[in-house]
Amino acid sequence: MDFEKLIVWQRSKCLAVRIYREFARCGDFGFKDQITRSALSVPSNIAEGMERCGAKEKVHFLWVAKASCGELRTQILIGRDIAYITDPLADDWIKETRELSRMLCGLINKISE
């Protein structure tokens, strides 16, 4: 299965692009680096996992992607609390990370069968 065809990969890639664009001019380099790295980690680990041969390896990287999704959601919540991210944008991104996490669980379960 090509990872580029996976909706979860497509959506996580789009979210990473949106986050990179939103923080392009952010002066807080520590926060910017952390949130963009966790956003980039989600589609990257999906891709790496789906390129692996065995189901166990695929599932491992999908769990890493799911964990990165939780890390990203935490940073979005903090970004909202410190007024780096507007409430509507944070709400949208939080909703998307929750949906991505559910989609990853579904893919993990499917591969694990």
Steps between C-alpha positions, in 0.01 A plus 500: 500500500643837396503735796416794272157343440418483871255770608665512843837576336348763268321676784798489735724639227254784439490577872880509514507744206241722669699504824826578320334789317335635814830505691726614214559840660475397866782650703485236773736256332476239776122474476503527121759221472310270738154540347622473141713195580211315663268598211757372248546180699142380448498458119869410498449204734193387308709499183792323665277235650312429180831456316605225742458133409346337805174581673678534836732769364213682329300503822798624702539810284126562495505501883786752484289714264206478742724601790628796300138595436445517876817702543381740229159535665671590829707767329191641330324522837800678651529724193138603548551565872799726435317680215724372219200330337153650474212309659326413170824377341594302811154343512531398134847351549400320821200347324723391212761340729226307680362374169849407379557304822177307445592433138843373607338265752280363224799445270699339780211262574461414132870423456512304828220261396 
